[in-house]
């Protein structure tokens, strides 16, 4: 579905890209992406569906046209007298539509509400997909920056080892070991840059229509999102989630159909006014046409509509239960991710950084082995990787929860 955004998003972001040389990166905040989402082709199609539903309401409110019948012919007298033209006119006004008109309007208005709910649900889905891609790019940017710093630190360590080897304070094999460690970190940096390029190209397709544009996501990854409490999240979902609004609208439409079928048993009638000019007479008057429900009382259609209503009510209940289960799961995932990121930030990362720095200084003083330094640096690398991953996961999990409760920022 991401490819569908390409044409619609170009119109908004291309001016931003043209403001700088082609080689310059294009910065994009999450607010920029949210504004672009409104031009998504599927959302435009959803708005068109709402307009079509409104047209159905206008059709349900309209009054059927009267029927005008006319006849003309040649009349001949039975006694052999002269013939002349005869004509007749009849105007019929149907009134059978009156009985079910209100229910038909209710069904059409429920269709408008259903179209609106579907459009809002689609918008939230698109925002979640974009949010996931956006924070994945932010994560890759931070991972590359972290690995670049680590490569620089490892290179400095390699220089320290080389000086100690020259002075005879360390064995030559230690220089080889630290070079191997630097190559490992450099290899991981190359892989991270490749992943970053892929995320940038993917987001560039959404933003500027071409993967060659370098997009830089501007966001603070360290700022953890707020966790909505479970009860508050459930209350907000029950109040405004589009899936529940859609289920209610469909139930209302079926209820209206039941009313239409029940009113179909009411005898329909039509009023007719006529005038005619015949060979030997002129006439005018009115008439009534009445549809008598003698053999067909519409029991089958009524029973079918009532069964459909029962199914719609049960489906609405199932939708509510499934949605609330999704909220419980999303809220737990958001809270767990935030707690994990906080624990790594406050407890694991500082200690790993301190241990690595202390062992490196101790090694320079000749009081620690190189293996201890390398092990500490590997622990630090794992801690940074875990921290960045937990930050990105917290943003993604809380974005899913935000989409469920209807936060505009998601």
N, C-alpha and C positions, 0 to 999 in steps of 0.2 A: 504493500500500500504506500510505502514511502515514495515510490516513483511518481505517484499522482500529485505530489505537492510541487513538483519541479516547475511546471509552467506558471502556476499561480504565484509562487514565491518570488520568481525572478523580478516581477514588476515592482515589488517593494524593496528588494535588497540590492538590485543592480545599481540604483543611484548611490547607495552606500559604497559599493565596490568601486564605482567610477570616481568617487571623491579622492581616491589615492591611486598611485601607479599600480599597474596590474600585478607587479611582483610583491606589493605590500600585502600583508595579511589583513583579513577582514575580521574585526572584532565583533562578537555577537553576545549580548546578554540574554538571559532567559526572557526578559520582557520583550526583546526584539522578536524572539521566536514565537511568543504568544500572539503578538500582533500579526505575524505572518499566517498563523493557523487559520485565521478568519477567512483567508483567501483559498483555503483548501477546496479542491473541486468537489469532494464528497459533501462538505458542509454547504457548498453552494447548491448542490443537488438536493440536500435536505431542506434548504429554504424554498426551493422550487416545489418540493413535495408539500410543504405547508401551504404555499399559494394554491396548489391544486386542491388541497383539502378545503380551503376557504371557498374555492369555486363550487365544490360539492354542497357547501352550506347554502350558497346563493341559489343553486339548483333546487335544493329541498324547500327553500322559501318561496320559490316562484309558483305562480298560479297557472294551471293548464289553460291553454288557449281554447276558446269556443270553436265549435265545428259549424261551418256554413255549408249547406247543401243547396244546390240549385238544379232544377230540371227545366227542359224546354222541349217542345215537340209540336206536332201538327194534330189538331183535333178535328174529327169528322162527325157531322150530325147524323143520327140514325135515320132521319126522315129524308135524307138526300140533300139537305140544305148545304149552303156553302161551308167550307172548312176555314179554320183560322189557327193561328199559333196559340199554344197553351204554355204556361210556365208556372213554376212553383219555387218557393224559397223556404228553407227551414234553418233555424239557428238553434243549435243545441249547446247548452252550458253544462259540462260535467261537474258534479258536486261530490262524487265519491271520494275524492282525494282529501276532503276536509277531515274525515275521521282519523286518519293516520298521519296527518301533516305534522303535528307536534312531535310525534315519535321519530319521524324521519329527520326533522331538524335536529333533534337531540343526537341521533346517530351520526349525522354529518358533523356536528360540533365536537363530538367525541373523537371523530377522525382527525380534526384539526389538532386537538390536544395530543393524540397519539403521534402525529407527525412531528410536533414540536418536541415531544419527549424523545423520539428516535433521533432527531437532530442533535439534541443536547447530549444524549448518550454517545453518539459518534464523536462529538467534539471532545468529550472526556477521554475516550479511547485514543484519539489522535494525540492529545496532550500527554498522556502517559507514555506513549511510544516515543514521542519527541523528547520528553523529559529523560527517559532512560538513555537515549542516544546522547543527549547533551551532557549528562553527568558521566557517562562513559568516556567522553572526550576530556572532560575536566580531570578525571582520574588518570587517563593516559598522559596528559600534560604534566600532572604532578609527579607521576612515576618517572617520567623521563628526567625531570628536573632533579629528583632525588638521586637517581642513578648517576647523573652527570656529576653531582657533588661527591658521590661516593667514589666514582672513578678518579676524580681529582685528589681525593684524600688517599686513595690507594696508590696513586702515582707518587704522592709525597712520601708515603711509607716506603715505597720502592727505592726512592732516593736515599732515605735514611738507612735502609738496609745496605745499599750499595756503599755508602760511606763507611759503615761499620765493617763491611767486608774488606774494603781497602785498608782500614786501620788494623785489620787482623782481629777485630773484636767479635766477628761472626764468621761462620763457615760459609763458603761460596754457595753451598746448596740452598741457603736461605734466600739468596738473591733469586735463584730459580723458582723457589716456592712462591715468593711474593709476585714475581712476574706472572706465574700461572694464575694466581688469585686475581691479578689485575685483568688478565685476559678473560677470566670468567665473568667478572663484573662488566667489562666492555662488551662481551657477547650478549649479556642480558640487556645492556643499554641499546645495542643495535636492534634486538628483538622488540624492545619497548618503542623505539623510534618507528619501526615498521608498523606496529599496532597503532601508534599515534597517527601516522600518515593515513592509515585505513579509516580511522574514526573521523579524521578531518575531511577526507574525500567523501565519506558517507554523508556527513552533515553539510558539506558544500553542495551536494546534489539537492538537498532540501533548501538551502539558503540562496544559492546563486545559479543553480541549474547546471553547473559544470564541476567535475571533481578536481579540476586543476586549481581552483581557488583555495587558498590557505585560510581556513577559518580558525580563529582563536576564541575559545569560550572564556568569557570573563565571569568568573564566579569564585566565591570564597569556599573552598572545599572544607576548610576547618570549621566553618560555622555549621554546627549540627542543627537539624530541623527540630521544631517542637513536636512533641508526641501528644496527639489528641487522646484523652482518656476514653476508655472503651464505652462507658455509658453515654458520654457526650457524642461519640462517633455514631453509636447506634441511633440516638435520638435524631441527629442531623440526617442520617440516611433515611430513616422512616419519614422524615418531613419533606425531603426535597430530591431524593434520588430519581433520575429519569426512568429507570427500569420499573419502579413502583408506579410512577405517574403513567407510564405506558400501559401497565397492567390494569390500572384503574380506568383509563380511557377505553381500553378494549372491552372491559366489563360493562361500562356504561353503554357502549355501542350495542353489545349483545342484549342488554336490558331493553334498549329502545327497539331492537328488532322483535323482541317478544311482544312489546306493545303494538307494533305494526301488524304482526300476525294475528293478535287478538282482535284488533280493530277491523281486520279484514272480514270478520264474520258479520259486521254491521252491514245491512243492506245498502248498497250504493245506488244512487239515483242521479238522474239528469233532467234538467228542464229544457223544454223545446218550445220555441215559438215559430209559427209557420204562417205563410200566406200563399194563395194560389189563384191563378186566373185561368179558368177553363172555358170551354166552348159555351156552356149553358149556365155557368155559375162562377161566382167569386167567393173565396172563403179565406178565413184567417182564424187563428186560435192558438192555444197553448196545449202542451202535453207533458206528461211525466213518464220517465222510463225508470223502472225499479228492478234491481237485481235481487231475486229472492233466493236465499240460501236454503233450498229445500233438501238437496242431497249432499252438498259439500259444506261442512261447517269448519273447514280448515284445521281439523284436529291434528293431522299429520305435521303440518308446518309449525303449529303451536308447540307440539311435543318436541319437535326437533330444535326449535328455538330455546325452549326451556332447558333441554339437555345441554345445548351449547352454553347457556348461561351458567349452569352448574359446573361445567368444565372450566369456564373462564374464571369463576370464583376460586376453584381449587388451584388453578394455575397461578392466580394472583397470590394465593397463600404460599404456594411453593416458591414463587419468585422472592417473596419476602424472606422466607426462611433461608434460601440459598444466599441472598444478599447479606443477611445478618451474619451468616457463617463466614462469608468473605470478609466482612468488616472485622470480626473477631480475629481471623487469621492475619489480616493485613495489619491490624493494630498491634498484635503480638510480635509480628516480624519487625515492624517499625521500632517498637520499644526495645526489642532484643538487639537490633542493629545499633541503635543509639547507645545502649548500655555497653555493648562490645567495643564500639569506637571510643567511648569515654574511658573505659578500663585500659585499653591499649595506650591511649594518649596520656593518661595520668600515672599509670603504673608500670607499663612495659617499656614504652619508648624512652622515657627519661633514663631509666636504669640501664638500658642497652647502650644509650649514647655515653653515659658516664663510664660504664665498664670498658667500652671500646677506647675512649679517650685516656682513661687511667692506665690501661694495659699498654697503650702505645707509648705513653710517657715513661712507664716503667721499663718498657723494652729499650727505649733510648738510653736509659740509665744502666742497661745491662742486667736488670733484675727480673726479667720475664722472657719467656721463649717466644719465638716468632709464631709457633703454632697456637699459642694462647692468644696472641694478637689477632691472627687470622680467624680463629674460632669466634672471638668477640666481634669481629667485623661481620662475620656471617650471621651471627645472632642479630646484630644491628640491622643488617639488610633484611632479614626475615621480619623484624619488628616494624620497619618502615613499610615493607610491602603489606603486612597485615593491617597496619594503621590506615594506609591509603585505601586498601580494599574495603575495610570496614566503614570508612567515611563514605565512599561511593555507594556501598550497599545500603547504608542508612538513608542516603538521599533518595535512592530508587525505591526502597521499601516504603518510606514515608510519602513519596509521591503517589504510590498506588493507594495508600490510605487517604491522602488528600483528594484524589480523584473520586473516591467512593463517597466522601463526606461533602464534596462540592466546593473545595477551596479553589478560588480563581487562580491562585499562584501556581497550581499544578499544571 
